Amino acid sequence: MGANSRLTVAAHALAWIELNRRMGGEVATSEQIANSVNTNAVVIRRLLGELREAGLVESRRGAGAGWRLARPAESISLAEVYRAVEEAPLFALHPAEPNQECPVGHGIRSALAPVYGDAEEALRAQLARTSVADVVRDSLAVP
């Protein structure tokens, strides 16, 4: 199983849009963002569509088309980005009911559910403490 990188790509895209704004750009194109992420512009457009639905970015069509943040980067937390692009919880229990005749199978869900819930809560709390502006600042600080 590979790790999910949707949050990382979304944070990268938002940070790039903010950096572009700081450098005088009015909007950023999907192609420009995709070039920075090193992926296809279609992937970026799909992800930005989800971020638009969450109210984090705005798009402009026609001449001068592109994307911009819907509000200041300092006010967009990674927790909001996570909610916008991650449809499933961080961890999931068995998709099928385990063998209830087995002592482990009988209790595994009850044993893991609170651990997973606490881990998800801790993740969301940490993400809430980090803004898109923090990501830009920290990215630019890397030598």
Summary of the structure (lengths in Angstrom):
residues: 143
radius of gyration: 18.7
end to end distance: 32.3
largest distance: 65.1
contacts: 392
relative contact order: 0.16
helix: 59%
strand: 8%
